[in-house]
Amino acid sequence: DTEVTQTPKHLVMGMTNKKSLKCEQHMGHRAMYWYKQKAKKPPELMFVYSYEKLSINESVPSRFSPECPNSSLLNLHLHALQPEDSALYLCASSRLAEAYEQYFGPGTRLTVT
Amino acid sequence: QQQVKQSPQSLIVQKGGISIINCAYENTAFDYFPWYQQFPGKGPALLIAIRPDVSEKKEGRFTISFNKSAKQFSLHIMDSQPGDSATYFCAASPGTALIFGKGTTLSVSS
């Protein structure tokens, strides 16, 4: 099974809401990633988890809070977002030290109103 | 600064033609150069990847050509089909992450 699943598919939230995005993989990958993608732009790396520990944080604002409860799950907690945070949020996974071969989920389309 | 420059931004090719997308990099510490394909509403998917000690890699209709001395690599899509219409991202990997180019939107007309 080479699938990365993400829920929800679409999310609309107000600037005062708290919501969470979920990602799951069952490929035994020990590296997991969160990306933000705006229309007609490449994915922009936000966070990297290695062995369930945060290894890279690309200076992401604290209103985004990642969590890796176990080796298969990755969450992104959202709070007090701004309209400019509206984007496609992609989760990916890979074997450790093989970041060139990432498996991406279909993404969550987030709209902040 | 780690960067991957990709061109062209968009490309229109006739069915059966050859699509060529080019990328250039600066950092020599990259260990893999993958290409990703993304269809609207989907996440990117790995298409093909090459290591810097190989000059060419072919998988079906897709070929990567790699020029280490020039720090350039390119994707060739032979016999382009309408189903190839998508956005293509070149990337470079230092092992722990991916650095994407800005993307090329390919349209194959029938």
Backbone of each chain as ProteinMPNN parsed JSONL, in Angstrom:
{"seq_chain_A": "DTEVTQTPKHLVMGMTNKKSLKCEQHMGHRAMYWYKQKAKKPPELMFVYSYEKLSINESVPSRFSPECPNSSLLNLHLHALQPEDSALYLCASSRLAEAYEQYFGPGTRLTVT", "coords_chain_A": {"N_chain_A": [[0.843, -1.182, 0.0], [0.85, 2.005, -1.111], [-0.189, 4.392, -0.304], [-0.945, 7.646, 0.865], [-3.08, 9.073, 3.079], [-5.312, 11.817, 3.598], [-7.238, 13.838, 5.718], [-9.549, 16.482, 6.566], [-10.879, 16.569, 3.153], [-11.622, 19.046, 2.237], [-11.71, 22.178, 3.911], [-13.215, 24.775, 5.618], [-12.663, 27.549, 7.536], [-13.062, 29.954, 10.17], [-11.263, 32.88, 11.286], [-10.981, 32.716, 14.009], [-11.276, 30.145, 14.701], [-10.381, 26.755, 15.788], [-8.831, 24.07, 14.314], [-7.98, 20.801, 12.981], [-5.742, 19.107, 10.794], [-5.39, 15.903, 9.325], [-3.17, 13.169, 8.683], [-2.198, 10.074, 7.279], [-0.173, 7.18, 6.936], [0.817, 3.914, 5.844], [3.177, 2.733, 5.13], [5.4, 2.222, 6.522], [7.191, 4.268, 6.635], [9.572, 6.457, 8.087], [9.942, 9.134, 7.977], [8.121, 12.093, 7.797], [6.181, 14.707, 6.309], [5.0, 18.085, 6.166], [3.563, 20.246, 3.816], [2.841, 23.403, 2.301], [0.869, 24.575, -0.328], [0.354, 26.999, -2.691], [-1.777, 28.231, -5.323], [-0.568, 27.443, -8.545], [2.062, 27.34, -7.742], [5.106, 25.878, -6.413], [5.173, 23.141, -3.994], [5.677, 24.17, -0.629], [7.886, 23.634, 1.863], [7.011, 22.947, 5.221], [7.233, 21.534, 7.748], [9.281, 18.838, 9.003], [9.245, 15.548, 10.122], [11.193, 13.154, 11.779], [11.508, 9.884, 12.753], [9.302, 10.301, 14.465], [9.967, 12.658, 15.673], [10.258, 16.196, 15.635], [12.194, 17.499, 13.128], [12.812, 19.424, 11.261], [11.784, 22.734, 11.053], [10.495, 25.088, 9.133], [10.628, 27.875, 9.879], [7.943, 28.415, 10.481], [4.893, 30.13, 11.244], [3.583, 30.256, 14.618], [0.898, 29.733, 14.739], [0.426, 27.489, 13.344], [0.657, 24.206, 14.314], [2.411, 21.345, 14.521], [2.059, 17.77, 14.966], [3.109, 14.515, 15.833], [1.777, 11.722, 16.567], [2.278, 8.967, 16.372], [4.171, 6.552, 14.435], [2.718, 6.36, 12.109], [0.945, 8.416, 11.851], [0.228, 11.868, 11.319], [-0.402, 15.082, 12.383], [-1.757, 18.372, 11.868], [-2.262, 21.122, 13.633], [-4.414, 23.875, 13.71], [-4.785, 27.296, 14.384], [-6.215, 30.455, 14.913], [-5.853, 31.419, 12.274], [-4.935, 33.266, 9.281], [-6.444, 34.924, 6.425], [-4.573, 34.733, 4.319], [-3.426, 32.313, 4.734], [-4.874, 30.481, 3.439], [-4.821, 27.71, 1.354], [-3.545, 24.75, -0.334], [-2.88, 22.047, 1.653], [-0.417, 19.769, 1.982], [0.528, 16.495, 2.796], [3.286, 14.315, 3.195], [5.325, 11.342, 2.91], [8.335, 9.452, 3.502], [11.074, 7.1, 3.167], [13.659, 7.222, 5.615], [16.333, 9.496, 5.01], [15.939, 9.266, 2.341], [14.687, 11.353, 0.997], [14.198, 12.159, -1.556], [12.355, 10.552, -2.705], [9.365, 10.931, -2.157], [6.096, 10.26, -0.983], [3.097, 11.621, -1.663], [0.077, 12.808, -0.157], [-3.371, 13.529, -1.185], [-3.971, 16.021, -0.306], [-5.343, 18.734, 1.707], [-7.716, 21.102, 1.066], [-7.711, 24.217, 2.212], [-9.632, 26.896, 3.342], [-9.63, 30.056, 4.662], [-11.732, 32.204, 6.278]], "CA_chain_A": [[0.0, 0.0, 0.0], [1.694, 3.194, -1.227], [-1.108, 5.523, -0.223], [-0.988, 8.577, 1.988], [-4.435, 9.621, 3.143], [-5.451, 13.069, 4.323], [-8.596, 14.288, 6.019], [-10.582, 16.36, 5.551], [-10.492, 16.971, 1.801], [-11.845, 20.483, 2.197], [-11.971, 22.763, 5.223], [-13.427, 26.218, 5.671], [-12.63, 27.946, 8.936], [-12.941, 31.368, 10.483], [-9.964, 33.258, 11.855], [-10.906, 32.422, 15.45], [-11.492, 28.706, 14.905], [-9.29, 25.789, 15.934], [-9.124, 22.853, 13.56], [-6.813, 19.954, 12.765], [-5.626, 18.302, 9.587], [-4.832, 14.599, 9.661], [-2.457, 12.462, 7.623], [-1.884, 8.708, 7.699], [0.506, 6.301, 5.972], [1.112, 2.589, 6.381], [4.289, 2.188, 4.349], [6.547, 2.059, 7.406], [8.107, 5.39, 6.471], [9.864, 7.119, 9.347], [10.003, 10.579, 7.74], [6.837, 12.63, 7.351], [6.365, 16.11, 5.948], [3.882, 18.969, 5.843], [3.829, 21.289, 2.843], [1.778, 24.329, 1.925], [0.976, 24.872, -1.749], [-0.54, 27.994, -3.265], [-2.086, 27.957, -6.73], [0.46, 27.636, -9.555], [3.356, 27.441, -7.071], [5.554, 24.565, -5.914], [4.957, 22.91, -2.557], [6.603, 24.886, 0.24], [8.074, 22.81, 3.057], [6.724, 23.571, 6.517], [7.792, 20.736, 8.846], [9.723, 17.471, 8.754], [9.377, 14.677, 11.287], [12.013, 11.953, 11.615], [11.292, 9.041, 13.94], [8.277, 10.952, 15.285], [10.471, 13.882, 16.297], [10.36, 17.315, 14.713], [13.598, 17.697, 12.768], [12.918, 20.667, 10.503], [10.688, 23.692, 11.098], [10.923, 26.138, 8.216], [10.21, 29.198, 10.386], [6.495, 28.51, 10.287], [4.249, 30.835, 12.37], [3.116, 29.368, 15.687], [-0.518, 29.377, 14.563], [0.468, 26.119, 12.827], [1.309, 23.378, 15.313], [2.405, 19.955, 14.072], [2.115, 16.719, 15.996], [3.265, 13.177, 15.267], [1.44, 10.847, 17.698], [2.979, 7.694, 16.188], [4.914, 6.499, 13.171], [1.815, 6.337, 10.963], [0.035, 9.556, 11.879], [0.761, 13.22, 11.408], [-1.471, 16.072, 12.489], [-1.397, 19.785, 11.824], [-3.273, 21.867, 14.375], [-4.533, 25.225, 13.169], [-5.453, 28.198, 15.318], [-6.081, 31.891, 14.633], [-5.248, 31.582, 10.951], [-5.207, 34.456, 8.498], [-6.909, 34.583, 5.062], [-3.45, 34.375, 3.438], [-3.071, 30.914, 4.986], [-5.691, 29.632, 2.55], [-3.918, 27.001, 0.442], [-3.613, 23.288, -0.301], [-1.898, 21.53, 2.599], [-0.023, 18.437, 1.548], [1.324, 15.642, 3.672], [4.075, 13.35, 2.439], [6.167, 10.479, 3.728], [9.431, 8.797, 2.769], [12.068, 6.418, 3.991], [14.641, 8.178, 6.134], [17.485, 9.792, 4.144], [15.55, 9.109, 0.927], [13.665, 12.39, 0.827], [13.908, 12.392, -2.974], [11.211, 9.718, -3.08], [8.276, 11.189, -1.225], [4.744, 9.897, -1.379], [2.218, 12.704, -1.239], [-1.362, 12.647, -0.099], [-4.092, 14.403, -2.104], [-4.036, 17.373, 0.236], [-6.545, 19.353, 2.263], [-7.929, 22.462, 0.55], [-8.111, 25.047, 3.346], [-10.056, 28.274, 3.094], [-9.787, 30.817, 5.906], [-12.626, 33.339, 5.99]], "C_chain_A": [[0.888, 1.246, 0.0], [0.854, 4.461, -1.095], [-0.893, 6.335, 1.052], [-2.384, 9.196, 1.981], [-4.445, 10.883, 3.988], [-6.927, 13.373, 4.535], [-8.545, 15.597, 6.777], [-10.058, 16.739, 4.169], [-10.587, 18.483, 1.65], [-12.139, 20.971, 3.609], [-12.125, 24.268, 5.069], [-13.467, 26.601, 7.144], [-12.495, 29.457, 9.078], [-11.624, 31.633, 11.183], [-9.863, 32.958, 13.347], [-11.055, 30.924, 15.744], [-10.201, 27.961, 15.213], [-9.714, 24.535, 15.181], [-7.844, 22.054, 13.425], [-6.902, 19.242, 11.432], [-4.956, 16.994, 9.972], [-4.223, 13.942, 8.428], [-2.088, 11.087, 8.149], [-1.186, 7.96, 6.578], [0.84, 4.995, 6.658], [2.209, 1.92, 5.563], [5.515, 1.943, 5.217], [7.574, 3.172, 7.275], [8.315, 6.1, 7.802], [10.104, 8.61, 9.176], [8.65, 11.027, 7.213], [6.941, 14.151, 7.264], [5.012, 16.813, 5.836], [4.377, 20.038, 4.875], [2.59, 22.171, 2.708], [1.966, 24.635, 0.439], [-0.082, 25.878, -2.164], [-0.694, 27.676, -4.756], [-0.907, 28.341, -7.639], [1.852, 27.858, -8.95], [3.813, 26.052, -6.661], [5.178, 24.382, -4.456], [6.064, 23.588, -1.756], [6.704, 24.108, 1.549], [7.784, 23.598, 4.323], [7.472, 22.837, 7.638], [8.251, 19.376, 8.321], [9.808, 16.757, 10.095], [10.224, 13.469, 10.916], [11.896, 11.144, 12.902], [10.392, 9.75, 14.966], [8.769, 12.205, 16.006], [10.606, 14.981, 15.244], [11.828, 17.595, 14.406], [13.819, 18.981, 11.971], [11.636, 21.471, 10.685], [11.144, 24.88, 10.271], [10.369, 27.505, 8.619], [8.72, 29.436, 10.158], [5.86, 29.227, 11.487], [3.627, 29.854, 13.361], [1.634, 29.055, 15.609], [-0.669, 28.014, 13.862], [1.26, 25.275, 13.822], [1.262, 21.92, 14.881], [2.49, 18.996, 15.261], [2.261, 15.389, 15.296], [3.024, 12.169, 16.38], [2.084, 9.455, 17.602], [3.553, 7.656, 14.779], [4.021, 6.529, 11.935], [0.995, 7.613, 10.814], [0.77, 10.877, 11.993], [-0.418, 14.175, 11.439], [-0.904, 17.473, 12.306], [-2.54, 20.549, 12.469], [-3.22, 23.334, 13.958], [-5.291, 26.106, 14.142], [-5.166, 29.644, 14.936], [-5.403, 32.139, 13.3], [-5.701, 32.874, 10.28], [-5.705, 34.045, 7.103], [-5.764, 34.175, 4.137], [-2.931, 32.951, 3.685], [-3.907, 29.957, 4.152], [-4.784, 29.03, 1.485], [-4.271, 25.522, 0.46], [-2.509, 22.816, 0.645], [-1.66, 20.059, 2.289], [0.798, 17.755, 2.625], [2.099, 14.677, 2.781], [4.861, 12.482, 3.405], [7.259, 9.884, 2.853], [10.24, 7.946, 3.731], [13.063, 7.48, 4.46], [15.81, 8.297, 5.177], [17.203, 9.49, 2.671], [14.445, 10.109, 0.614], [13.339, 12.66, -0.631], [12.661, 11.629, -3.418], [10.109, 9.883, -2.035], [6.948, 10.779, -1.84], [3.808, 10.942, -0.779], [0.776, 12.238, -1.135], [-2.033, 13.617, -1.058], [-4.259, 15.824, -1.586], [-5.375, 17.707, 0.874], [-6.611, 20.775, 1.731], [-8.491, 23.295, 1.684], [-8.476, 26.451, 2.889], [-10.296, 28.947, 4.441], [-10.599, 32.071, 5.59], [-12.552, 34.391, 7.096]], "O_chain_A": [[1.59, 1.517, 0.974], [1.161, 5.482, -1.711], [-0.692, 5.798, 2.142], [-2.807, 9.775, 0.98], [-3.697, 11.011, 4.958], [-7.751, 13.185, 3.641], [-7.615, 15.826, 7.55], [-8.917, 17.182, 4.035], [-9.741, 19.114, 1.017], [-12.747, 20.257, 4.407], [-11.284, 24.942, 4.474], [-14.235, 26.024, 7.913], [-11.905, 30.136, 8.238], [-10.949, 30.703, 11.624], [-8.761, 32.947, 13.895], [-10.97, 30.496, 16.895], [-9.098, 28.44, 14.95], [-10.809, 24.009, 15.384], [-6.756, 22.552, 13.714], [-7.975, 18.828, 10.994], [-4.072, 16.963, 10.828], [-4.686, 14.125, 7.302], [-1.713, 10.937, 9.311], [-1.556, 8.086, 5.411], [1.108, 4.946, 7.859], [2.184, 0.712, 5.33], [6.553, 1.507, 4.719], [8.702, 3.038, 7.749], [7.365, 6.321, 8.553], [10.441, 9.288, 10.146], [8.098, 10.419, 6.296], [7.669, 14.792, 8.021], [4.011, 16.204, 5.459], [5.432, 20.644, 5.063], [1.463, 21.748, 2.963], [3.078, 24.92, -0.005], [-1.277, 25.633, -2.006], [0.116, 26.971, -5.358], [-0.333, 29.423, -7.511], [2.712, 28.483, -9.57], [2.995, 25.137, -6.569], [4.895, 25.355, -3.757], [7.23, 23.581, -2.15], [5.711, 23.946, 2.257], [8.228, 24.733, 4.494], [8.244, 23.443, 8.381], [7.709, 18.838, 7.356], [10.359, 17.276, 11.066], [10.01, 12.838, 9.881], [12.152, 11.65, 13.995], [10.689, 9.787, 16.16], [8.064, 12.75, 16.855], [11.017, 14.727, 14.112], [12.612, 17.892, 15.308], [14.906, 19.556, 12.011], [10.536, 20.951, 10.495], [12.068, 25.597, 10.658], [9.733, 28.197, 7.824], [8.299, 30.502, 9.709], [6.242, 28.965, 12.628], [3.199, 28.762, 12.987], [1.152, 28.192, 16.344], [-1.768, 27.462, 13.801], [2.406, 25.595, 14.136], [0.19, 21.314, 14.872], [2.915, 19.343, 16.363], [1.614, 15.148, 14.276], [3.966, 11.792, 17.076], [2.396, 8.84, 18.621], [3.432, 8.621, 14.024], [4.519, 6.707, 10.823], [0.415, 7.858, 9.757], [1.792, 10.987, 12.67], [-1.326, 14.082, 10.612], [0.275, 17.722, 12.559], [-3.643, 20.617, 11.928], [-2.154, 23.944, 13.865], [-6.329, 25.704, 14.667], [-4.023, 30.012, 14.668], [-4.493, 32.963, 13.197], [-6.702, 33.482, 10.658], [-5.418, 32.938, 6.649], [-5.967, 33.346, 3.25], [-2.096, 32.451, 2.932], [-3.667, 28.75, 4.162], [-4.065, 29.751, 0.794], [-5.177, 25.095, 1.175], [-1.339, 23.149, 0.455], [-2.571, 19.232, 2.33], [1.646, 18.368, 3.272], [1.608, 14.272, 1.728], [5.042, 12.836, 4.57], [7.131, 9.817, 1.63], [10.107, 8.058, 4.95], [13.278, 8.494, 3.795], [16.235, 7.301, 4.591], [18.121, 9.463, 1.852], [13.41, 9.761, 0.045], [12.336, 13.306, -0.935], [11.998, 12.009, -4.383], [9.959, 9.052, -1.14], [6.714, 10.929, -3.039], [3.739, 11.122, 0.437], [0.314, 11.398, -1.907], [-1.36, 14.439, -1.679], [-4.642, 16.724, -2.333], [-6.391, 17.06, 0.621], [-5.682, 21.561, 1.917], [-9.64, 23.099, 2.08], [-7.734, 27.1, 2.152], [-11.076, 28.459, 5.259], [-10.212, 32.888, 4.754], [-13.234, 35.413, 7.022]]}, "seq_chain_B": "QQQVKQSPQSLIVQKGGISIINCAYENTAFDYFPWYQQFPGKGPALLIAIRPDVSEKKEGRFTISFNKSAKQFSLHIMDSQPGDSATYFCAASPGTALIFGKGTTLSVSS", "coords_chain_B": {"N_chain_B": [[22.894, 30.008, -1.441], [20.238, 27.716, -1.476], [18.852, 26.656, -4.418], [16.689, 25.845, -7.122], [16.371, 26.277, -10.459], [13.887, 26.488, -12.881], [12.71, 25.982, -16.197], [10.695, 25.941, -19.254], [8.128, 28.185, -17.971], [5.612, 27.531, -18.873], [4.33, 25.229, -21.329], [3.422, 24.207, -24.524], [2.621, 21.476, -26.43], [2.343, 19.495, -29.351], [0.374, 16.55, -29.779], [2.201, 13.553, -29.729], [4.598, 14.804, -30.01], [7.811, 15.987, -28.688], [8.355, 16.816, -25.373], [10.215, 19.127, -23.516], [11.778, 19.983, -20.567], [13.671, 22.117, -18.547], [16.168, 22.333, -15.958], [18.224, 23.96, -13.496], [20.82, 23.991, -11.074], [22.544, 25.078, -8.068], [23.839, 24.325, -5.68], [26.201, 21.88, -4.785], [25.813, 19.782, -3.144], [23.674, 18.099, -3.404], [22.038, 14.912, -3.56], [20.244, 13.545, -5.092], [18.132, 13.932, -7.939], [15.02, 14.444, -8.539], [11.988, 14.214, -10.535], [8.746, 15.454, -10.345], [5.276, 14.918, -10.94], [2.246, 16.597, -11.207], [-1.21, 16.497, -11.116], [-4.219, 18.454, -11.524], [-5.835, 19.058, -8.435], [-4.661, 16.955, -7.137], [-2.001, 15.421, -5.185], [1.573, 15.893, -5.683], [3.401, 13.451, -7.613], [6.062, 11.147, -7.687], [7.951, 10.918, -10.599], [10.314, 10.194, -11.986], [13.757, 9.731, -11.133], [17.178, 10.789, -10.704], [20.61, 10.072, -10.009], [23.561, 12.04, -9.286], [25.816, 10.854, -10.391], [25.162, 9.672, -12.704], [24.489, 9.984, -16.165], [22.256, 9.801, -17.727], [18.874, 8.703, -17.541], [16.281, 6.483, -18.26], [12.835, 5.893, -18.368], [10.388, 4.278, -19.723], [8.53, 6.504, -21.635], [9.755, 8.654, -20.572], [12.655, 10.541, -19.938], [15.528, 11.448, -18.129], [18.094, 13.758, -18.548], [21.329, 14.445, -17.466], [23.709, 16.854, -16.629], [26.499, 17.167, -15.062], [28.738, 18.894, -14.88], [27.801, 21.274, -15.904], [25.82, 21.736, -14.138], [23.115, 21.178, -14.65], [19.935, 19.751, -15.498], [17.505, 17.842, -17.289], [14.15, 17.061, -18.343], [12.785, 14.88, -20.629], [9.974, 14.185, -22.499], [8.897, 11.802, -24.488], [6.926, 11.228, -27.455], [4.592, 12.693, -26.616], [1.481, 12.769, -24.861], [-2.049, 13.609, -24.566], [-2.843, 12.915, -21.976], [-0.574, 13.438, -20.546], [-0.667, 16.015, -19.841], [-0.114, 18.254, -17.368], [1.311, 19.589, -14.318], [4.756, 19.914, -13.967], [7.382, 19.385, -11.76], [10.743, 19.956, -11.214], [13.258, 18.855, -8.929], [15.614, 18.94, -6.21], [17.532, 17.053, -3.953], [19.026, 17.07, -0.809], [19.04, 14.916, 0.793], [17.561, 15.013, 3.162], [15.362, 16.535, 2.608], [13.268, 18.106, 0.096], [13.935, 20.293, -2.571], [12.145, 22.302, -4.523], [11.766, 23.203, -8.0], [10.132, 25.945, -9.737], [8.09, 24.981, -11.306], [6.494, 23.659, -14.281], [3.907, 24.093, -16.488], [2.454, 21.828, -18.504], [0.822, 21.437, -21.544], [-0.66, 19.235, -23.681], [-1.703, 19.119, -26.863], [-4.349, 17.699, -28.767]], "CA_chain_B": [[21.453, 29.787, -1.257], [19.788, 26.542, -2.196], [17.826, 27.023, -5.37], [16.587, 25.091, -8.352], [15.704, 27.136, -11.438], [13.179, 25.647, -13.859], [12.118, 26.663, -17.356], [9.902, 27.159, -19.236], [7.018, 28.218, -17.017], [4.524, 26.779, -19.5], [4.761, 24.561, -22.554], [2.348, 23.586, -25.311], [3.221, 20.527, -27.372], [1.385, 18.688, -30.11], [0.358, 15.105, -29.504], [3.237, 12.845, -30.458], [5.824, 15.589, -29.995], [8.708, 15.83, -27.546], [8.312, 17.91, -24.383], [11.51, 19.256, -22.84], [11.769, 20.928, -19.44], [15.046, 22.255, -18.086], [16.413, 22.825, -14.599], [19.615, 24.227, -13.134], [20.992, 24.095, -9.634], [23.809, 25.703, -7.679], [24.479, 23.596, -4.587], [26.712, 20.587, -5.253], [25.617, 18.776, -2.09], [22.463, 17.316, -3.64], [22.366, 13.531, -3.896], [19.266, 13.008, -6.033], [17.397, 14.94, -8.7], [13.777, 13.827, -8.994], [10.93, 14.982, -11.198], [7.404, 15.15, -9.858], [4.158, 15.264, -11.825], [1.066, 16.909, -10.417], [-2.457, 16.782, -11.809], [-5.082, 19.332, -10.716], [-6.579, 18.429, -7.345], [-3.91, 15.813, -6.609], [-0.665, 15.704, -4.708], [2.628, 15.515, -6.636], [3.81, 12.044, -7.619], [7.388, 10.96, -8.264], [7.92, 10.391, -11.967], [11.607, 9.599, -12.285], [14.809, 10.428, -10.389], [18.521, 10.433, -11.154], [21.719, 10.438, -9.139], [24.499, 12.899, -10.022], [26.895, 10.107, -11.044], [24.575, 9.051, -13.901], [24.243, 11.057, -17.129], [20.923, 9.678, -18.325], [18.021, 7.627, -17.046], [15.079, 6.407, -19.076], [11.752, 5.021, -17.904], [9.295, 4.404, -20.694], [8.646, 7.676, -22.503], [10.374, 9.739, -19.794], [14.11, 10.463, -19.832], [16.263, 12.551, -17.507], [19.479, 13.956, -18.951], [21.997, 15.141, -16.37], [25.019, 17.401, -16.965], [27.033, 17.547, -13.758], [29.665, 20.028, -14.982], [26.99, 22.474, -16.14], [24.803, 21.802, -13.075], [21.813, 21.252, -15.31], [19.292, 18.486, -15.836], [16.287, 18.091, -18.056], [13.177, 15.986, -18.531], [12.271, 14.736, -21.992], [8.818, 13.308, -22.625], [8.775, 11.409, -25.891], [5.567, 10.861, -27.883], [3.724, 13.317, -25.614], [0.063, 12.44, -24.984], [-2.911, 14.527, -23.796], [-2.821, 12.495, -20.572], [0.633, 13.967, -19.897], [-0.931, 17.407, -19.47], [0.02, 18.337, -15.911], [2.409, 20.461, -13.9], [5.951, 19.14, -13.669], [8.347, 20.057, -10.889], [12.035, 19.342, -10.946], [13.629, 19.04, -7.536], [16.918, 18.454, -5.794], [17.433, 16.573, -2.583], [20.266, 16.841, -0.068], [18.863, 13.717, 1.611], [16.58, 15.188, 4.226], [14.244, 17.36, 2.161], [13.194, 18.36, -1.335], [13.89, 21.689, -2.984], [11.432, 22.252, -5.799], [11.722, 24.29, -8.957], [8.85, 26.649, -9.706], [7.077, 24.213, -12.019], [6.171, 23.89, -15.692], [2.595, 23.579, -16.859], [2.506, 21.23, -19.839], [-0.443, 21.133, -22.216], [-0.459, 18.467, -24.904], [-2.92, 19.292, -27.662], [-4.642, 16.578, -29.649]], "C_chain_B": [[21.015, 28.584, -2.091], [18.648, 26.917, -3.12], [17.852, 26.07, -6.548], [15.776, 25.947, -9.321], [15.149, 26.276, -12.561], [12.618, 26.509, -14.986], [11.7, 25.635, -18.403], [8.812, 27.098, -18.173], [5.829, 27.449, -17.565], [4.987, 26.29, -20.86], [3.543, 23.954, -23.237], [3.0, 22.737, -26.389], [2.106, 19.78, -28.101], [1.487, 17.228, -29.693], [1.398, 14.415, -30.364], [4.582, 13.551, -30.46], [6.676, 15.305, -28.759], [8.583, 17.065, -26.638], [9.649, 17.934, -23.66], [11.416, 20.351, -21.776], [13.167, 20.931, -18.834], [15.143, 22.787, -16.672], [17.902, 23.032, -14.378], [19.707, 24.39, -11.63], [22.348, 24.692, -9.332], [24.573, 24.87, -6.65], [24.955, 22.233, -5.078], [26.481, 19.476, -4.234], [24.366, 17.93, -2.298], [22.832, 15.894, -4.04], [21.371, 12.87, -4.831], [18.541, 14.167, -6.696], [16.136, 14.285, -9.257], [12.903, 14.8, -9.792], [9.592, 14.495, -10.651], [6.371, 15.66, -10.848], [2.936, 15.522, -10.949], [-0.111, 17.241, -11.314], [-3.326, 17.664, -10.918], [-5.847, 18.546, -9.654], [-5.889, 17.23, -6.723], [-2.584, 16.277, -6.026], [0.364, 15.335, -5.775], [2.96, 14.029, -6.508], [5.175, 11.94, -8.289], [7.279, 10.293, -9.626], [9.186, 9.591, -12.256], [12.665, 10.395, -11.519], [16.164, 9.931, -10.866], [19.537, 10.845, -10.107], [22.747, 11.221, -9.934], [25.651, 12.158, -10.678], [26.413, 9.37, -12.301], [24.22, 10.159, -14.885], [22.848, 10.982, -17.765], [20.172, 8.52, -17.698], [16.716, 7.666, -17.812], [14.092, 5.456, -18.425], [10.575, 5.228, -18.831], [9.519, 5.602, -21.593], [9.378, 8.837, -21.825], [11.869, 9.504, -19.639], [14.63, 11.68, -19.092], [17.662, 12.566, -18.118], [20.138, 14.828, -17.901], [23.395, 15.577, -16.795], [25.636, 17.965, -15.693], [27.918, 18.794, -13.847], [28.909, 21.339, -15.185], [25.958, 22.701, -15.044], [23.408, 21.991, -13.672], [21.25, 19.848, -15.503], [17.961, 18.794, -16.503], [15.431, 16.833, -18.131], [12.709, 16.02, -19.983], [11.095, 13.758, -21.951], [8.633, 13.033, -24.106], [7.316, 11.056, -26.194], [4.537, 11.406, -26.887], [2.244, 13.054, -25.927], [-0.788, 13.442, -24.19], [-2.949, 14.192, -22.302], [-1.583, 12.93, -19.82], [0.441, 15.41, -19.444], [-1.028, 17.511, -17.945], [1.065, 19.4, -15.605], [3.577, 19.577, -13.475], [6.914, 19.988, -12.832], [9.658, 19.277, -10.904], [12.361, 19.629, -9.484], [15.055, 18.554, -7.331], [16.814, 18.077, -4.33], [18.816, 16.418, -1.967], [20.148, 15.652, 0.892], [17.743, 13.825, 2.623], [15.356, 15.984, 3.807], [14.283, 17.45, 0.637], [13.19, 19.857, -1.565], [13.327, 21.696, -4.386], [11.781, 23.433, -6.693], [10.323, 24.865, -8.973], [7.757, 25.956, -10.513], [6.899, 24.627, -13.465], [4.807, 23.281, -15.961], [2.649, 23.114, -18.305], [1.097, 20.975, -20.351], [-0.113, 20.414, -23.51], [-1.762, 18.515, -25.694], [-3.091, 18.114, -28.604], [-5.06, 17.084, -31.02]], "O_chain_B": [[21.38, 28.456, -3.26], [17.615, 27.426, -2.684], [18.904, 25.553, -6.924], [14.632, 26.301, -9.037], [15.854, 25.437, -13.122], [12.119, 27.611, -14.759], [12.283, 24.552, -18.452], [8.609, 26.057, -17.548], [5.114, 26.789, -16.812], [5.903, 26.848, -21.464], [2.737, 23.272, -22.604], [3.827, 23.22, -27.162], [1.061, 19.479, -27.524], [2.551, 16.745, -29.307], [1.479, 14.65, -31.57], [5.591, 12.973, -30.862], [6.313, 14.497, -27.905], [8.695, 18.202, -27.095], [10.158, 16.893, -23.243], [11.027, 21.485, -22.056], [13.771, 19.877, -18.634], [14.314, 23.585, -16.235], [18.734, 22.366, -14.993], [18.773, 24.874, -10.991], [23.2, 24.804, -10.212], [25.793, 24.727, -6.734], [24.195, 21.506, -5.719], [26.915, 18.344, -4.447], [24.033, 17.116, -1.437], [23.805, 15.677, -4.763], [21.61, 11.763, -5.314], [18.358, 15.233, -6.107], [16.172, 13.651, -10.312], [13.062, 16.019, -9.727], [9.347, 13.296, -10.517], [6.56, 16.686, -11.502], [2.637, 14.738, -10.048], [-0.039, 18.135, -12.156], [-3.191, 17.633, -9.695], [-6.431, 17.501, -9.94], [-6.467, 16.556, -5.87], [-2.103, 17.37, -6.326], [0.065, 14.551, -6.675], [2.818, 13.433, -5.439], [5.419, 12.562, -9.323], [6.622, 9.265, -9.794], [9.123, 8.451, -12.715], [12.494, 11.591, -11.283], [16.293, 8.813, -11.365], [19.354, 11.839, -9.405], [22.803, 11.081, -11.156], [26.4, 12.757, -11.449], [27.138, 8.564, -12.883], [23.69, 11.189, -14.468], [22.333, 11.978, -18.274], [20.756, 7.489, -17.367], [16.115, 8.724, -17.996], [14.452, 4.363, -17.987], [9.857, 6.223, -18.737], [10.56, 5.718, -22.24], [9.594, 9.881, -22.44], [12.302, 8.416, -19.261], [14.231, 12.808, -19.381], [18.329, 11.535, -18.199], [19.573, 15.841, -17.488], [24.181, 14.757, -17.27], [25.34, 19.091, -15.292], [27.851, 19.658, -12.974], [29.329, 22.387, -14.695], [25.296, 23.738, -15.018], [22.638, 22.852, -13.246], [21.997, 18.882, -15.652], [17.376, 19.859, -16.307], [15.918, 15.71, -18.0], [12.293, 17.06, -20.492], [11.213, 12.648, -21.432], [8.26, 13.918, -24.876], [6.568, 10.642, -25.308], [3.707, 10.653, -26.377], [1.814, 13.107, -27.079], [-0.294, 14.055, -23.243], [-3.072, 15.087, -21.465], [-1.527, 12.814, -18.596], [1.289, 15.963, -18.745], [-1.915, 16.925, -17.324], [1.626, 20.025, -16.506], [3.407, 18.618, -12.722], [7.212, 21.138, -13.157], [9.674, 18.076, -10.636], [11.799, 20.544, -8.882], [15.62, 17.851, -8.17], [16.09, 18.713, -3.563], [19.676, 15.73, -2.516], [21.042, 15.411, 1.702], [17.056, 12.844, 2.91], [14.404, 16.096, 4.578], [15.196, 16.945, -0.015], [12.525, 20.604, -0.846], [13.934, 21.172, -5.319], [12.057, 24.53, -6.207], [9.425, 24.347, -8.309], [6.59, 26.33, -10.396], [7.12, 25.781, -13.832], [4.578, 22.1, -15.697], [2.864, 23.912, -19.218], [0.278, 20.365, -19.663], [0.632, 20.932, -24.341], [-2.792, 18.012, -25.246], [-2.124, 17.596, -29.165], [-5.35, 16.285, -31.911]]}, "name": "protein", "num_of_chains": 2, "seq": "DTEVTQTPKHLVMGMTNKKSLKCEQHMGHRAMYWYKQKAKKPPELMFVYSYEKLSINESVPSRFSPECPNSSLLNLHLHALQPEDSALYLCASSRLAEAYEQYFGPGTRLTVTQQQVKQSPQSLIVQKGGISIINCAYENTAFDYFPWYQQFPGKGPALLIAIRPDVSEKKEGRFTISFNKSAKQFSLHIMDSQPGDSATYFCAASPGTALIFGKGTTLSVSS"}
